[in-house]
Amino acid sequence: MALRPVHEPADNLQVATVRQQVAPSMFTEFENFSVFKPGEHITPTLDTLLDQTVAWAGALEPLHA
């Protein structure tokens, strides 16, 4: 996807990156274009993205203390 070229330079700069990407559609993943209602086809990808984000948040938490 479009963000892939950004990950390697960010890694070289020791910036925490989340590898998983999600591209929800405004037409199929949102109710009335405002309430996020992901379909079953996107849920596993979204779960992975959130798991990676939570893992990074936990790993970086001691640095904020």
Sequence and secondary structure as in RCSB ss.txt:
>XXXX:A:sequence
MALRPVHEPADNLQVATVRQQVAPSMFTEFENFSVFKPGEHITPTLDTLLDQTVAWAGALEPLHA
>XXXX:A:secstr
 TTHHHHHHHHHTT           TTTSEETTTEE   TTTHHHHHHHHHHHHHHHHHHGGGG 
